[in-house]
Amino acid sequence: MAPGVTVAVIGAIFTFAVRTSPTGIVNWRVVGVILMIAGALLIWHSRRGTTRERIVTRIPAPVDPDAPQGPITENQPVREIIQERDFE
């Protein structure tokens, strides 16, 4: 997030503090607005974080290994989808 804030601050300086302009080559206000937009996009992108998804399949252990296996007592695999989000 720090690079986005830095770029936005530099853009604000160009937009609001710089009063000189070379002869038609560079308009500092336009450059400043572009840098502020780029900084805002960098901040937004860093706030989204990183999302990872993993699928875990577990087969539960039987309660009684000597018991007859029927349709209700069979060991059915359990699938879990775990989503992890990191915010920096």
C-alpha positions, 0 to 999 in steps of 0.5 A, a space after each residue: 500500500 505504501 507505493 500507492 500512497 507515495 505515487 498519489 502524494 507525488 501526483 498531488 504535489 505535481 497537481 497542486 504545488 508546481 506552478 511552472 510549466 515548460 513550453 507546452 511539452 509537459 503539463 504538470 497538472 495532467 501528470 499529477 492527476 494521472 499519478 493520483 489515479 495510478 496511486 489510487 489504483 495501487 491502493 485499491 489493488 493492495 487492499 483486495 488481498 490475495 485469495 487462495 483456495 484449497 480442496 481438502 478430502 477427508 475420509 472419516 475413520 469408522 466408529 466400529 471396524 467390525 460393524 457391517 457397512 451399510 448405506 448409512 454407516 459407510 465411510 463417505 469422503 468429505 470434501 471441504 473447500 477452504 478459502 484463505 484471504 491474506 491482507 497485507 
